[in-house]
Amino acid sequence: MDLPIQCYNYVTINDSTRLSSYGESSFDDTTLFPRAGSISYVRFVSPGGTQILGTPTYGSRCGTRYSIYIDTSNTPYPSSVGETVNATACGYYGGNLCYASNMITITNCSTYYIFGLTAPPFSSPSRYCTVDLPSQCYSYRSINDSTRSISNLVNGTACDQSLFTSSNISAPTYVRFISSNGAIYNYAPGGSNMCGTSLPGWTNSTFPTNPGDTVNAIVCYQYLTRSCYVSNTITITNCDSFYVFGLTKPPRCPARYCTG
């Protein structure tokens, strides 16, 4: 497949001071990138982050005063190889999530993204923030199945044992749930016969708040009034604008991971 020319002709930036975990400084992109009407094509690489942050940072981070992020709630990263999308880059200030903005482009170059950047729309030091995400944020199985919703009260015998066969937490199946809110249900269901099964799986573990972080979590399966009749361990990774779950084999059938 022929990729767009920017997938081969770009500037590489590896700068850990751009990471969202880095504090305030005076680095400034308003002089590094051109104003509207021209574009600089950039590839961000580790350990300085591999893509621009998809959620706002509250306060001065990323080595600057005004940190710039991509509003991925309106424009997701392109999912098809060779695809380019226009995206809104926002700067947070004074409680306004998008106090000032500018348009950029994002190109999916198969194993990495290329960003077509212009200067941020601030007169004071401002900068594109980056995040360094683990490999499961790029390599996962998407599941879009509305029957997994906690609101599906139809009795069933669906079981995930044949779908997720590894019992080793170090070798799970990485999954991104697309339906419902994209996450395993985070409260006790309050009964059986939900999500198309009689043993609905849920977790009360705390989801990781920092992009790139991964935590171990316990999934419980409710049976009648027993909220944690059986359980197993999974992982949850914060991939900035979504979560990826490292799923292991449920301990018995019919048990199923529920979303909601």
Backbone as CSV, one residue per row, in Angstrom:
resi,resn,N_x,N_y,N_z,CA_x,CA_y,CA_z,C_x,C_y,C_z
1,MET,0.842,-1.200,0.000,0.000,0.000,0.000,0.876,1.248,0.000
2,ASP,0.543,2.211,-0.862,1.280,3.468,-0.910,0.784,4.394,0.198
3,LEU,1.702,4.842,1.039,1.362,5.750,2.124,1.555,7.194,1.676
4,PRO,0.873,8.146,2.322,1.060,9.559,1.986,2.517,9.981,2.169
5,ILE,2.929,10.993,1.438,4.327,11.405,1.432,4.822,11.808,2.814
6,GLN,3.920,12.326,3.668,4.350,12.750,5.004,4.776,11.574,5.885
7,CYS,4.410,10.356,5.485,4.842,9.177,6.243,6.333,8.901,6.053
8,TYR,6.931,9.553,5.067,8.358,9.355,4.793,9.164,10.641,4.963
9,ASN,8.481,11.767,4.898,9.166,13.062,4.919,8.673,13.862,6.120
10,TYR,9.394,13.743,7.226,8.955,14.379,8.464,10.154,14.700,9.352
11,VAL,9.900,15.494,10.375,10.888,15.803,11.410,10.614,14.909,12.612
12,THR,11.647,14.290,13.161,11.505,13.447,14.349,11.791,14.265,15.604
13,ILE,10.893,14.160,16.584,11.081,14.843,17.869,11.042,13.809,18.985
14,ASN,12.119,13.758,19.754,12.210,12.888,20.927,12.594,13.770,22.102
15,ASP,11.603,14.205,22.855,11.821,15.199,23.904,10.934,14.863,25.098
16,SER,11.541,14.312,26.138,10.766,13.865,27.301,10.169,15.024,28.090
17,THR,10.626,16.265,27.862,10.009,17.401,28.555,8.613,17.698,28.004
18,ARG,8.260,17.081,26.884,6.913,17.250,26.336,5.883,16.331,27.000
19,LEU,6.339,15.335,27.727,5.415,14.384,28.337,4.479,15.078,29.320
20,SER,3.254,14.584,29.393,2.267,15.184,30.285,2.657,15.067,31.750
21,SER,3.596,14.176,32.055,4.067,14.008,33.428,5.111,15.052,33.815
22,TYR,5.598,15.815,32.846,6.638,16.819,33.101,5.988,18.123,33.551
23,GLY,6.650,18.828,34.456,6.094,20.049,35.027,6.224,21.268,34.130
24,GLU,6.045,22.437,34.729,6.055,23.693,33.978,7.473,24.153,33.679
25,SER,7.655,24.748,32.508,8.890,25.424,32.127,8.506,26.471,31.084
26,SER,9.475,26.942,30.301,9.187,28.029,29.363,9.387,27.626,27.903
27,PHE,9.394,26.311,27.621,9.510,25.876,26.228,8.287,26.353,25.440
28,ASP,8.504,26.672,24.160,7.446,27.334,23.396,7.414,26.832,21.952
29,ASP,6.234,26.386,21.506,6.065,25.923,20.125,5.587,27.013,19.178
30,THR,5.304,28.201,19.699,4.772,29.247,18.820,5.819,29.738,17.835
31,THR,7.092,29.525,18.153,8.159,29.901,17.222,8.752,28.688,16.514
32,LEU,8.439,27.473,17.004,8.995,26.259,16.403,8.214,25.831,15.164
33,PHE,6.903,26.024,15.195,6.054,25.601,14.082,5.469,26.812,13.368
34,PRO,5.157,26.667,12.069,4.669,27.807,11.282,3.248,28.201,11.660
35,ARG,2.912,29.439,11.356,1.546,29.899,11.537,0.641,29.276,10.474
36,ALA,-0.661,29.478,10.637,-1.633,28.906,9.702,-1.269,29.259,8.266
37,GLY,-1.477,28.297,7.378,-1.118,28.480,5.980,0.030,27.591,5.573
38,SER,0.733,27.055,6.572,1.828,26.126,6.322,1.817,25.070,7.420
39,ILE,2.423,23.924,7.153,2.400,22.799,8.091,3.793,22.206,8.210
40,SER,4.163,21.812,9.430,5.362,21.004,9.662,4.919,19.593,10.018
41,TYR,5.446,18.607,9.304,5.106,17.218,9.598,6.084,16.656,10.619
42,VAL,5.533,16.089,11.699,6.334,15.674,12.851,5.964,14.256,13.257
43,ARG,6.987,13.483,13.604,6.787,12.184,14.242,7.398,12.241,15.632
44,PHE,6.595,12.005,16.661,7.078,11.948,18.035,7.487,10.512,18.349
45,VAL,8.652,10.335,18.978,9.162,8.995,19.270,9.522,8.870,20.746
46,SER,9.551,7.624,21.225,9.908,7.321,22.616,11.403,7.557,22.828
47,PRO,11.792,7.885,24.084,10.949,7.960,25.291,10.258,9.301,25.488
48,GLY,10.294,10.144,24.461,9.673,11.458,24.585,8.207,11.494,24.216
49,GLY,7.568,10.321,24.152,6.158,10.257,23.791,5.987,9.926,22.327
50,THR,4.937,9.197,21.992,4.713,8.758,20.617,3.521,9.441,19.951
51,GLN,2.692,10.111,20.721,1.570,10.825,20.126,1.156,11.975,21.028
52,ILE,0.376,12.889,20.454,-0.084,14.046,21.208,-1.199,13.616,22.158
53,LEU,-1.164,14.161,23.351,-2.138,13.838,24.390,-3.557,14.061,23.875
54,GLY,-4.473,13.164,24.247,-5.853,13.251,23.787,-6.819,13.762,24.834
55,THR,-6.311,14.133,26.007,-7.141,14.680,27.074,-6.435,15.894,27.661
56,PRO,-7.170,16.850,28.230,-6.532,18.063,28.735,-5.711,17.827,29.990
57,THR,-4.671,18.635,30.156,-3.923,18.666,31.406,-4.372,19.901,32.169
58,TYR,-4.684,19.742,33.433,-5.199,20.847,34.231,-4.040,21.497,34.968
59,GLY,-3.588,22.623,34.433,-2.419,23.284,34.993,-1.286,23.265,33.987
60,SER,-0.192,23.899,34.353,0.948,24.033,33.456,1.790,22.768,33.500
61,ARG,1.827,22.068,32.389,2.570,20.816,32.279,3.361,20.815,30.978
62,CYS,4.045,19.703,30.708,4.689,19.470,29.402,5.789,20.483,29.103
63,GLY,6.376,21.050,30.150,7.483,21.975,29.962,7.079,23.340,29.443
64,THR,5.827,23.733,29.677,5.367,25.023,29.174,4.284,25.586,30.083
65,ARG,3.763,26.750,29.710,2.697,27.353,30.507,1.321,26.860,30.064
66,TYR,1.089,26.867,28.751,-0.198,26.423,28.209,0.023,25.142,27.407
67,SER,-0.493,24.045,27.906,-0.294,22.752,27.247,-1.406,22.507,26.227
68,ILE,-1.007,21.969,25.077,-1.925,21.748,23.965,-2.211,20.257,23.821
69,TYR,-3.477,19.914,23.673,-3.892,18.523,23.490,-4.846,18.437,22.299
70,ILE,-5.119,17.222,21.849,-6.060,17.009,20.751,-7.422,16.639,21.325
71,ASP,-8.456,17.278,20.829,-9.815,16.971,21.271,-10.287,15.691,20.577
72,THR,-9.868,14.537,21.115,-10.215,13.255,20.488,-11.669,12.861,20.715
73,SER,-12.389,13.588,21.570,-13.811,13.288,21.745,-14.592,13.635,20.483
74,ASN,-14.104,14.608,19.737,-14.754,14.998,18.486,-14.067,14.412,17.261
75,THR,-12.749,14.230,17.345,-11.997,13.688,16.210,-11.072,12.585,16.698
76,PRO,-11.482,11.327,16.606,-10.597,10.223,17.002,-9.399,10.126,16.068
77,TYR,-8.353,9.487,16.557,-7.203,9.196,15.705,-7.654,8.338,14.519
78,PRO,-7.074,8.539,13.332,-7.473,7.735,12.164,-7.151,6.262,12.374
79,SER,-8.098,5.401,12.070,-7.926,3.972,12.324,-7.435,3.204,11.102
80,SER,-7.612,3.767,9.914,-7.212,3.080,8.685,-5.818,3.523,8.251
81,VAL,-5.000,2.569,7.837,-3.644,2.878,7.386,-3.708,3.793,6.166
82,GLY,-2.933,4.872,6.202,-2.906,5.840,5.115,-3.913,6.957,5.258
83,GLU,-4.812,6.843,6.226,-5.872,7.838,6.417,-5.331,9.078,7.120
84,THR,-5.808,10.248,6.698,-5.470,11.520,7.335,-6.754,12.208,7.771
85,VAL,-6.766,12.734,8.991,-7.929,13.477,9.486,-7.492,14.858,9.939
86,ASN,-8.424,15.805,9.856,-8.220,17.108,10.474,-8.666,17.025,11.927
87,ALA,-7.909,17.637,12.808,-8.224,17.564,14.236,-8.061,18.933,14.874
88,THR,-8.818,19.152,15.935,-8.728,20.398,16.693,-7.756,20.224,17.849
89,ALA,-6.733,21.072,17.883,-5.793,21.100,19.004,-6.223,22.217,19.943
90,CYS,-6.429,21.877,21.213,-6.981,22.816,22.185,-5.975,23.155,23.275
91,GLY,-6.093,24.366,23.784,-5.316,24.788,24.938,-6.233,25.068,26.110
92,TYR,-5.962,24.434,27.248,-6.780,24.622,28.454,-6.332,25.882,29.185
93,TYR,-7.317,26.683,29.638,-6.985,27.870,30.425,-8.206,28.320,31.214
94,GLY,-8.009,28.598,32.499,-9.036,29.195,33.335,-10.341,28.431,33.397
95,GLY,-10.264,27.097,33.361,-11.459,26.284,33.429,-12.108,26.016,32.085
96,ASN,-11.626,26.662,31.041,-12.138,26.449,29.688,-11.297,25.379,29.007
97,LEU,-11.915,24.240,28.667,-11.165,23.120,28.099,-10.556,23.447,26.747
98,CYS,-11.179,24.358,26.015,-10.646,24.730,24.696,-10.661,26.249,24.579
99,TYR,-9.888,26.887,25.434,-9.821,28.355,25.485,-9.360,28.923,24.147
100,ALA,-8.382,28.262,23.540,-7.902,28.643,22.211,-7.600,27.367,21.440
101,SER,-7.724,27.421,20.122,-7.546,26.201,19.338,-6.941,26.499,17.973
102,ASN,-6.404,25.470,17.367,-5.929,25.537,15.988,-6.117,24.171,15.347
103,MET,-6.113,24.133,14.034,-6.319,22.891,13.302,-4.978,22.255,12.953
104,ILE,-4.924,20.931,13.116,-3.756,20.159,12.723,-4.241,18.950,11.922
105,THR,-3.318,18.155,11.412,-3.687,16.902,10.752,-3.008,15.736,11.455
106,ILE,-3.635,14.567,11.368,-3.063,13.327,11.905,-3.132,12.281,10.799
107,THR,-2.005,11.645,10.509,-1.945,10.612,9.478,-1.551,9.280,10.098
108,ASN,-2.307,8.251,9.793,-1.993,6.893,10.234,-1.000,6.286,9.247
109,CYS,0.240,6.099,9.706,1.300,5.555,8.855,1.599,4.102,9.214
110,SER,0.582,3.364,9.574,0.634,1.934,9.884,1.136,1.668,11.296
111,THR,2.400,1.923,11.574,2.959,1.636,12.895,3.236,2.900,13.703
112,TYR,2.888,4.046,13.171,3.101,5.309,13.880,2.190,6.370,13.272
113,TYR,2.090,7.498,13.958,1.302,8.624,13.470,2.221,9.775,13.083
114,ILE,1.812,10.512,12.052,2.491,11.743,11.668,1.527,12.903,11.907
115,PHE,2.021,13.946,12.557,1.203,15.109,12.887,1.613,16.292,12.010
116,GLY,0.626,16.883,11.347,0.852,18.110,10.587,0.544,19.292,11.484
117,LEU,1.593,19.951,11.975,1.433,20.930,13.054,1.625,22.366,12.581
118,THR,0.826,23.236,13.186,1.008,24.676,13.057,1.274,25.237,14.447
119,ALA,1.635,26.506,14.513,1.941,27.128,15.802,0.690,27.191,16.673
120,PRO,0.812,26.905,17.976,-0.334,27.032,18.881,-0.843,28.469,18.913
121,PRO,-2.129,28.669,19.211,-2.751,29.994,19.112,-2.609,30.843,20.373
122,PHE,-1.494,30.740,21.064,-1.251,31.536,22.260,-0.082,32.484,22.006
123,SER,-0.089,33.628,22.687,1.047,34.542,22.601,2.094,34.212,23.655
124,SER,1.670,33.544,24.736,2.594,33.116,25.784,3.088,31.705,25.478
125,PRO,4.128,31.231,26.192,4.666,29.890,25.927,3.586,28.808,25.960
126,SER,3.481,28.070,24.885,2.524,26.967,24.772,3.167,25.870,23.944
127,ARG,2.647,24.648,24.114,3.378,23.507,23.560,2.463,22.294,23.409
128,TYR,2.710,21.509,22.359,2.003,20.240,22.196,2.517,19.224,23.217
129,CYS,1.572,18.643,23.971,1.908,17.644,24.988,1.926,16.252,24.361
130,THR,2.836,15.411,24.825,2.902,14.047,24.311,2.684,13.037,25.429
131,VAL,2.399,11.818,25.017,2.227,10.719,25.959,2.881,9.487,25.357
132,ASP,3.554,8.710,26.210,4.220,7.481,25.764,3.355,6.308,26.198
133,LEU,2.692,5.684,25.251,1.727,4.632,25.557,2.311,3.250,25.312
134,PRO,1.916,2.250,26.109,2.409,0.877,25.915,1.841,0.251,24.648
135,SER,2.439,-0.853,24.241,2.107,-1.473,22.954,0.653,-1.918,22.863
136,GLN,0.032,-2.289,23.983,-1.360,-2.759,23.920,-2.335,-1.642,23.531
137,CYS,-1.888,-0.388,23.619,-2.743,0.722,23.193,-2.853,0.804,21.673
138,TYR,-1.997,0.074,20.980,-2.016,0.067,19.515,-2.387,-1.303,18.958
139,SER,-2.179,-2.337,19.753,-2.422,-3.698,19.281,-3.420,-4.376,20.216
140,TYR,-4.685,-4.376,19.807,-5.746,-4.931,20.642,-6.882,-5.434,19.755
141,ARG,-7.774,-6.193,20.362,-8.982,-6.663,19.681,-10.140,-5.746,20.061
142,SER,-10.843,-5.236,19.062,-12.020,-4.406,19.323,-13.256,-5.290,19.431
143,ILE,-14.044,-5.052,20.477,-15.306,-5.781,20.655,-16.440,-4.767,20.738
144,ASN,-17.349,-4.861,19.793,-18.525,-3.995,19.756,-19.749,-4.902,19.849
145,ASP,-20.218,-5.133,21.061,-21.270,-6.123,21.302,-22.241,-5.580,22.344
146,SER,-23.379,-5.104,21.869,-24.344,-4.479,22.774,-24.950,-5.469,23.756
147,THR,-24.851,-6.776,23.486,-25.410,-7.749,24.429,-24.597,-7.812,25.716
148,ARG,-23.389,-7.247,25.709,-22.575,-7.210,26.927,-23.005,-6.095,27.880
149,SER,-23.877,-5.220,27.429,-24.303,-4.095,28.251,-25.015,-4.567,29.512
150,ILE,-24.743,-3.889,30.621,-25.381,-4.228,31.888,-26.895,-4.013,31.816
151,SER,-27.324,-3.211,30.850,-28.761,-2.959,30.693,-29.467,-4.062,29.912
152,ASN,-28.699,-5.026,29.387,-29.295,-6.174,28.701,-29.723,-7.198,29.747
153,LEU,-31.011,-7.249,30.026,-31.533,-8.095,31.106,-32.042,-9.442,30.608
154,VAL,-31.746,-9.763,29.360,-32.179,-11.044,28.802,-31.341,-12.170,29.400
155,ASN,-32.003,-13.176,29.919,-31.292,-14.324,30.482,-30.562,-15.074,29.365
156,GLY,-29.356,-15.544,29.662,-28.591,-16.255,28.652,-27.505,-17.093,29.284
157,THR,-26.761,-17.787,28.434,-25.684,-18.657,28.915,-24.363,-18.334,28.230
158,ALA,-24.210,-17.109,27.734,-22.970,-16.724,27.061,-21.792,-16.858,28.019
159,CYS,-20.685,-17.397,27.514,-19.500,-17.620,28.344,-18.258,-17.171,27.586
160,ASP,-17.334,-16.517,28.305,-16.115,-15.992,27.689,-14.936,-16.956,27.760
161,GLN,-15.135,-18.151,28.278,-14.004,-19.074,28.410,-13.399,-19.461,27.065
162,SER,-14.224,-19.561,26.035,-13.695,-19.932,24.721,-13.110,-18.740,23.978
163,LEU,-13.463,-17.525,24.416,-12.969,-16.312,23.761,-11.635,-15.861,24.341
164,PHE,-11.498,-15.982,25.652,-10.258,-15.607,26.343,-9.721,-16.862,27.026
165,THR,-8.704,-17.455,26.452,-8.290,-18.803,26.857,-7.093,-18.830,27.793
166,SER,-6.402,-17.697,27.949,-5.217,-17.679,28.806,-5.599,-17.365,30.246
167,SER,-5.061,-18.150,31.169,-5.254,-17.872,32.596,-4.056,-17.145,33.184
168,ASN,-3.087,-16.813,32.338,-1.847,-16.164,32.761,-1.994,-14.655,32.637
169,ILE,-1.927,-13.933,33.749,-2.088,-12.484,33.730,-0.974,-11.803,32.952
170,SER,0.153,-12.508,32.750,1.259,-11.948,31.964,1.055,-12.138,30.462
171,ALA,0.054,-12.907,30.079,-0.218,-13.151,28.657,-1.718,-13.093,28.390
172,PRO,-2.347,-11.944,28.668,-3.789,-11.834,28.470,-4.130,-11.541,27.011
173,THR,-5.408,-11.491,26.721,-5.893,-10.989,25.437,-6.265,-9.525,25.628
174,TYR,-5.656,-8.643,24.834,-5.923,-7.211,24.987,-7.158,-6.819,24.181
175,VAL,-8.090,-6.158,24.861,-9.396,-5.856,24.282,-9.762,-4.398,24.532
176,ARG,-10.308,-3.781,23.497,-10.947,-2.473,23.653,-12.435,-2.644,23.382
177,PHE,-13.257,-2.326,24.381,-14.701,-2.406,24.203,-15.195,-1.119,23.544
178,ILE,-15.939,-1.258,22.469,-16.439,-0.107,21.723,-17.852,0.250,22.155
179,SER,-18.659,-0.743,22.483,-20.047,-0.487,22.854,-20.145,0.002,24.292
180,SER,-21.371,0.389,24.684,-21.643,0.959,26.011,-20.698,2.132,26.245
181,ASN,-20.022,2.192,27.381,-19.101,3.300,27.604,-17.656,2.873,27.410
182,GLY,-17.457,1.720,26.808,-16.098,1.289,26.494,-15.330,0.734,27.664
183,ALA,-16.021,0.314,28.709,-15.325,-0.179,29.897,-16.108,-1.309,30.550
184,ILE,-15.386,-2.157,31.274,-16.044,-3.185,32.081,-16.850,-2.501,33.182
185,TYR,-18.028,-3.037,33.441,-18.933,-2.423,34.412,-18.247,-2.280,35.765
186,ASN,-18.404,-1.081,36.376,-17.617,-0.725,37.553,-18.414,-0.755,38.856
187,TYR,-19.554,-1.422,38.838,-20.372,-1.547,40.046,-20.927,-2.973,40.130
188,ALA,-21.295,-3.391,41.334,-21.931,-4.698,41.487,-23.265,-4.694,40.750
189,PRO,-23.534,-5.699,39.916,-24.767,-5.708,39.120,-26.035,-5.746,39.952
190,GLY,-25.975,-6.376,41.127,-27.160,-6.463,41.971,-28.006,-7.688,41.701
191,GLY,-27.528,-8.562,40.847,-28.270,-9.778,40.553,-27.660,-10.521,39.381
192,SER,-28.203,-11.694,39.084,-27.735,-12.486,37.946,-28.525,-12.110,36.696
193,ASN,-28.304,-12.878,35.624,-29.085,-12.755,34.394,-29.016,-11.355,33.791
194,MET,-27.796,-10.917,33.549,-27.547,-9.662,32.853,-26.452,-9.903,31.826
195,CYS,-26.352,-9.008,30.858,-25.272,-9.067,29.858,-25.310,-10.351,29.041
196,GLY,-26.455,-10.999,28.974,-26.577,-12.220,28.198,-26.017,-13.448,28.881
197,THR,-25.871,-13.379,30.208,-25.320,-14.517,30.942,-25.922,-14.579,32.338
198,SER,-25.665,-15.657,33.045,-26.164,-15.768,34.420,-25.082,-15.461,35.446
199,LEU,-23.837,-15.234,34.980,-22.737,-14.836,35.866,-22.092,-13.574,35.296
200,PRO,-22.705,-12.402,35.505,-22.178,-11.158,34.949,-20.893,-10.715,35.653
201,GLY,-19.883,-10.365,34.851,-18.589,-9.961,35.392,-18.472,-8.455,35.532
202,TRP,-17.941,-8.002,36.657,-17.811,-6.579,36.957,-16.564,-6.369,37.804
203,THR,-16.146,-5.116,37.975,-14.996,-4.811,38.821,-15.262,-3.563,39.641
204,ASN,-14.752,-3.542,40.864,-14.790,-2.308,41.652,-13.388,-1.743,41.826
205,SER,-12.446,-2.225,41.014,-11.075,-1.725,41.068,-11.011,-0.304,40.509
206,THR,-10.043,0.461,40.969,-9.851,1.832,40.502,-9.150,1.836,39.152
207,PHE,-9.746,2.496,38.175,-9.137,2.587,36.855,-7.940,3.543,36.913
208,PRO,-6.879,3.281,36.144,-5.710,4.173,36.151,-6.069,5.537,35.572
209,THR,-5.596,6.600,36.212,-5.952,7.955,35.785,-4.913,8.587,34.871
210,ASN,-3.675,8.108,34.912,-2.622,8.701,34.095,-2.463,7.943,32.780
211,PRO,-2.423,8.636,31.643,-2.211,7.960,30.362,-0.929,7.134,30.373
212,GLY,-1.034,5.893,29.909,0.113,4.995,29.873,0.209,4.066,31.058
213,ASP,-0.529,4.356,32.128,-0.463,3.514,33.329,-1.309,2.247,33.162
214,THR,-0.827,1.158,33.769,-1.539,-0.119,33.780,-1.669,-0.606,35.214
215,VAL,-2.840,-1.096,35.588,-3.063,-1.647,36.927,-3.651,-3.045,36.807
216,ASN,-3.422,-3.861,37.823,-4.124,-5.134,37.950,-5.480,-4.887,38.601
217,ALA,-6.474,-5.638,38.196,-7.822,-5.465,38.732,-8.481,-6.830,38.919
218,ILE,-9.371,-6.902,39.877,-10.136,-8.121,40.132,-11.511,-7.991,39.487
219,VAL,-11.871,-8.978,38.682,-13.224,-9.053,38.131,-14.005,-10.091,38.925
220,CYS,-15.152,-9.674,39.452,-16.039,-10.568,40.189,-17.233,-10.943,39.316
221,TYR,-17.755,-12.133,39.540,-18.929,-12.604,38.808,-20.051,-12.846,39.807
222,GLN,-21.146,-12.124,39.611,-22.262,-12.226,40.548,-23.141,-13.426,40.231
223,TYR,-23.545,-14.122,41.304,-24.512,-15.215,41.188,-25.579,-15.020,42.256
224,LEU,-26.807,-14.796,41.821,-27.918,-14.499,42.727,-27.532,-13.327,43.621
225,THR,-27.470,-13.509,44.944,-27.138,-12.392,45.835,-25.652,-12.315,46.161
226,ARG,-24.870,-13.246,45.636,-23.426,-13.261,45.933,-22.704,-12.436,44.879
227,SER,-22.243,-11.241,45.272,-21.675,-10.299,44.303,-20.317,-10.736,43.776
228,CYS,-19.608,-11.588,44.535,-18.303,-12.072,44.072,-18.236,-13.587,44.260
229,TYR,-19.090,-14.265,43.531,-19.205,-15.728,43.619,-17.895,-16.393,43.199
230,VAL,-17.322,-15.960,42.074,-15.990,-16.366,41.616,-15.312,-15.127,41.042
231,SER,-13.994,-15.196,40.831,-13.273,-14.011,40.352,-12.016,-14.408,39.587
232,ASN,-11.466,-13.447,38.863,-10.170,-13.617,38.209,-9.503,-12.250,38.070
233,THR,-8.213,-12.254,37.759,-7.436,-11.018,37.659,-7.256,-10.615,36.201
234,ILE,-7.393,-9.309,35.933,-7.162,-8.745,34.608,-6.246,-7.532,34.757
235,THR,-5.900,-6.895,33.639,-5.196,-5.620,33.685,-6.054,-4.553,33.005
236,ILE,-5.855,-3.305,33.417,-6.523,-2.162,32.795,-5.452,-1.138,32.446
237,THR,-5.398,-0.726,31.186,-4.425,0.259,30.727,-5.144,1.525,30.284
238,ASN,-4.678,2.661,30.776,-5.188,3.961,30.341,-4.466,4.349,29.057
239,CYS,-5.184,4.319,27.940,-4.604,4.656,26.633,-4.972,6.075,26.229
240,ASP,-5.073,6.950,27.201,-5.335,8.374,27.045,-6.809,8.650,26.813
241,SER,-7.340,8.290,25.656,-8.739,8.585,25.364,-9.623,7.344,25.441
242,PHE,-9.050,6.195,25.813,-9.824,4.967,25.984,-9.039,4.004,26.872
243,TYR,-9.688,2.932,27.298,-9.040,1.899,28.112,-8.872,0.626,27.292
244,VAL,-7.777,-0.082,27.548,-7.576,-1.417,26.996,-7.500,-2.392,28.164
245,PHE,-8.231,-3.491,28.059,-8.309,-4.483,29.122,-7.529,-5.730,28.725
246,GLY,-6.646,-6.172,29.615,-5.942,-7.435,29.429,-6.760,-8.536,30.080
247,LEU,-7.504,-9.275,29.286,-8.503,-10.204,29.812,-7.979,-11.635,29.859
248,THR,-8.294,-12.292,30.956,-7.937,-13.696,31.148,-9.205,-14.550,31.158
249,LYS,-9.006,-15.837,31.171,-10.107,-16.796,31.107,-10.955,-16.736,32.383
250,PRO,-12.254,-16.525,32.267,-13.109,-16.567,33.456,-13.012,-17.934,34.140
251,PRO,-13.236,-17.977,35.454,-13.000,-19.220,36.202,-14.012,-20.332,35.943
252,ARG,-15.157,-20.013,35.342,-16.140,-21.059,35.060,-17.161,-20.520,34.059
253,CYS,-18.031,-21.382,33.602,-19.126,-20.993,32.707,-20.459,-21.153,33.439
254,PRO,-21.484,-20.352,33.066,-21.404,-19.288,32.075,-21.031,-17.963,32.739
255,ALA,-19.835,-17.466,32.476,-19.363,-16.197,33.029,-18.917,-15.308,31.875
256,ARG,-19.192,-14.010,32.003,-18.945,-13.101,30.885,-18.612,-11.707,31.403
257,TYR,-17.687,-11.031,30.721,-17.365,-9.646,31.060,-18.499,-8.734,30.593
258,CYS,-18.993,-7.897,31.518,-20.080,-6.968,31.213,-19.539,-5.555,31.033
259,THR,-20.201,-4.778,30.180,-19.818,-3.383,29.978,-20.972,-2.475,30.373
260,GLY,-20.647,-1.229,30.615,-21.703,-0.292,30.978,-21.166,0.947,31.646
